[in-house]
Amino acid sequence: MPNASRQLPSAYPATRWYAAGVFPGKESIAEQNLQKQGFASFVPRYGKTVRHARRLETRAAAYFPGYMFVALDIGLQRWRSINGTFGVRSLVMQAERPLPVPPGLVERFIASTGEDGLLDFRAGLVAGGSVRILSGPFAEMIGRLDRLDSTGRARVLIAIMNGEIPVDLESRDLVALA
């Protein structure tokens, strides 16, 4: 389900993005219920391949399972009602107030979301650029993108033991570094 509200509402001048914990697998339900209450929310999603009954199927899954982002102006909006919203466990708090996420983080996720509502980090991938590997045996390693083909395959050179080792990966498992 594509996210309906992707921009910060301009009705509230001090609106920031906040993280909310949600029950596992209930991101869409929480998103619908928050929207009914007038809150803007965003759940980053990616295409997850699952195997069921000998078939491979791609489904939208939460990039951060159990979490979503909610846009709030805590000085003007009644944010405590979010904690009682069906599907939401609670806002991520610091002492007695919700803790805002770093500025620009959610906006970058929104900018990296395609028309299908799924995250697509491939836009910034260029040969010779630095990339971070997101999954697999080389997860969290940083390498240099050697080549990228039209089928979505990428070759990354990883510095291991005083040399560069070529590793072939799916481009969806990479994110460009600034």
Steps between C-alpha positions, in 0.01 A plus 500: 500500500663829394538763767228761465668786685861561406545867572513686829168676556540876474213575740736464797815716490727289727420161351772234535515127434484265799541122518217286632521136601227287343394141549677259263329487163249771595672791325219543244227485764680756716553721195128492411391574856744791535377642171140485627611710799665758273864403555741473207703178510760319292603135496809430286443176309707277274425203276551182699514167319324222688460134419163341556369172361797467263439844353706816531300812563608860556310690769535845650660475845596762756864607470504549879267225627308616804556873437352783300537878483236755602509874422406712803514846646514392866427855616167520314377146432359254749780247450414280801206353307753328273597269787139378517460449124419144394817344357739742674693398813633849581707787375874472559547722805777687678386563856144639469514620138519328161851483355525651148697314235803682351399769249510382139490126576133438421513751215781294342290183531206681340720624215628144447148355478384406153153525346427148625548613861822300542844632591744515209852607593642427153454859384831611651707203382779596259804303392801599709286623790506372857218268605385325816384139473166453677460121519673169452839379627659839429228706672608838637828492305593795283639452153544666162244439227684353202208455263122495486302328226145548377376178665570633850825313560796690639868423552649654813870504587551441873835567668599178680851396603692770308310439179169564330271202466220520238157398630189468281180620669149619426491880472203511742743380771713814459464859609717782369710693751534876474 
